[in-house]
Amino acid sequence: MTIDVIDLRNFYSQRLGVVARRLINRAIHRHWPHADDMRVLGVGYPTPYLGLFREDAERCVAFMPAAQGVLKWPTARPTLAALVDQYLLPLPDAAVDRILLVHSLEFSDDPEALLREVWRVLAPSGRMMVIVPNRRGVWTRMDTTPFGHGRPYSRSQITQLLRQTWFTPTAWGEALFMPPIQGGWILRSAMAWERISAALSSPFAGVHIVEASKQVYRAIPASRERTRLIPTMEPVLVPTTSQYSESKSD
């Protein structure tokens, strides 16, 4: 079930959403510290995180699925967001260098078709980053946040899905180790939760952050064996023994 775009906007306007945005942005920046002169695309509801790249990227746009809805982004500048069919992105092949999927894969009715369409528009040397709820995390057990809706993934499930759709996972990260509670002391200690849990390799993070590269297979020409041509023989009529004997007696 897809969450409405208004619910997503309201979550990120709350204190818990502001903290979640800050922690996930920190993890994204660790893998993608810059996007100088790159074409960046966000799919799903990526606008809370695209601000990391908007100033440096050559082009930075957000595509939001029709079932979810779209909001103007950025609010005080020309619009860089569009409502699209997520299975038929309005871009040519190999058009972008970086693709960020947020609040997208877990809500998709056909995640394989979505990732294959992302594969199509991603450049051969490009990178994709997927942010999905962790099946073992606490955030997926509470529907007060967007991460508690849709289909969560384990690490092995997302790895298998990426490989089935011609992607290779290259880097892993996690975020949102703190419980999804609006309490003031929980929010104030969010960074401590992240540092301690990451140091202990806790498996209960709220989201997986997976970077993947596009698999591009080079066509290998098949070696053709040289066959020896055998000349065709025309049939020759040879008389049988009985016919030969009769003609000799005559």
N, C-alpha and C positions, 0 to 999 in steps of 0.2 A: 504494500500500500504506500503510495506516494504522499508525502506531507505537502500541504499547501505552502506556497511561497510566503504568505503572511505569517504563518507559524514559525517558519525559519527566521524571518526578519525579527519577530518578537523575541525569539530565543537569544539571538545575538545582541539584542538591545538590553538584556538583563545582565546582572552582575556575573552570574554563572557563565553565560555565553561570552562575555567579554574576557573572562579568565580562560575559558576553553580556547577561544580564538588566539589569545596570546601564547598559550602553550603549544598549540598546533603550529602556529607561525614560527615559533622557535625551532621546532623539529624540521619544518620545511626548509627554513633558511640554512640549517646545518647541511642539508644535501644539495640545495641549490642556492648558494650564497649570492649569486647575481644572474642576470639574464640580459647582459649587454647586447644590444642589437639583435635580439632573438624575437621570434614570433611566438607568443604565449597564448594558449587557449585554455579556458576553464570550462568544465562541463558539469552540470548539476546545479549546485548553489555555491559557486566558488568565490563570490565577490568578497567575503570577509578575508580572503587570503590572497587575492590577486593584487592587492595594494603593495605587496612585496616587490612586484615586477613592473608595475604600471609606469613608473618614471624612467626606468632604464631600458625596457624592452622596445624593440622597433614597433611592435604592435601587440596589444593586450586586449583580448575580448572574452566575453562570457556567453556561453550558450546554455540556456535553461530549457528543460523539456516541457512540452506542451501540457502534459498532465499536471505539472507542478505550478506553472505560471511564471511570469517574469516581472521583475522590478527594474526601474531605471537605475543604472549604475554607470558612472558615478553620479551622484545627485546634483552636483554643481558644475558639471562639465558635459560636453557632448556625449551622448549615450554610446556605451561600448558593450551593451548587453542585448541579446536577441532571443526570441522564442523560436525553438526549432524542433524538428523531429530528431530525436537523439539517435535514431537508426539510419538517418539520411542527412548527415551534416552538410550544410551548404558550402562546402569547401572542395577544391580540387585535390588530387592525390599529392601526398608529401608536401602539404602546405604550411605546416607549423613545426617549430623546433621543440617546444615544451607543451605538454598537456597535463593539466591537473584535474583529477576526478574527485569531487567532494560531494557528499550527499547524492550520489549518482548510482553507483554499482549496486548498492544494497536495495535500492528501490526499483531497479530495472526488472521488467518481466522477462527479458531475454538478455542476460549479462554477456553471453558469448557474442551475440549479434552486436551489442554495444561496443565491446572491445575490438571486434574486427573492423568496425567502422572507425574507431579511434586509430587502429593500426593503419588504415588506408590513408588518413589525412596526416599522419605523423611522418616526418622526414626520416630517411634511413639512418641518419646519425642523431636523431632526436631521442628524447627521454620522456617517459610518462611517469607520473606519480599518482598513486591511488591511496585515498584515505578511506578506510572502511572500519566499521565497528568490529571490535574483537569479541569473538564468541564467548571467551572466558572472562571478559571484563565485567565490572559492576555496572557500567553505563548502559549496557544492553538489557539489563534487567529492570530498568526504570524508564517508563515511557514519558517522563517529564522533560526529556531532551530529545532532539532529533536522532541521536545515536541509539535510542531505545526502540526505534521503528525500523521496519525493513528486515532484510536478512543479514545477520552478522556472519563473519567468516573466521575460521581458524587459519593459522599460518599455512598449514598444509593444503587447505581448500583454496585459498587465494593463489598459492603457488601452482596448483594443478590447473586452475582456471586460466591463469596467465600463459602457461605453457600450451594449453589447448588452443589459445588464440594468437599464437606466434609471438609471444613476448618472453623475455628472459629476465627474471628478477635479478637486480644488480646490487641493491642495498635495502636494508630493513631499518625501521625505527618504530618507536611506540610513543604514545603521549596519553595524557589524561589518566594518570595513576590515582589521583585524588578522587574521593567519592563525589558523585554529582549532587551535592547538598548546597543549598543557598546560605548556610551558616557563615557568619563573618569570619570566625577564626579558621574555618576550613579554607576559605578563599584566600585569606592572608597567608596561609602556610602552603599554598599550592605549589610554589617553586621548590620548597623543601620536600614535598611528596614526590615530585618529579625526580629530583636528584637522588634521593635515598632509594626509591624503587628502581630507578635505572641502574644504580650501582649494584643492587642486589639481584638484578635480572628478573624482576618480578614478572610473572606471566599474566597479570591481571590488569594490564593497561586498557584504557577505554577504546583506543583505536590503533589499528595497524597503519603504518605509513610505509608504502612499498614503492621503490623506484624500479622501473623496468625499462629495458631497451627493446627496440624493434628487431625481430629476427628477419633478416633478408637473405634469402638463399640464392646463390649464383647458379645459373643454369650450367650444368656440366655436359658438354657434348658427348654423346655415346659413341664409342669406337665401333666402327662397323667392320666386321670381318670380311676379308676379300674371299669371295667364293669362286671356285674354279668352274668355268663354264663347260658343260658337257654338250658336245654337238648332238643334235637330234638326228636320229636315224629314220629314214623312210622305210616303211614295211616292204618286204620283198616276198612275192608269192613263190613258194618252193613246192614242187609237186610231191605228193606222197609216194611211198614205196609201191603201193598197188597201182597207182596211175603210171609210174615209171615202168613197171613190169608189163602192163598191158600194151604200152606204146612200143616196147622192145619186141614183143611177140608179133605185133603187126608188121 
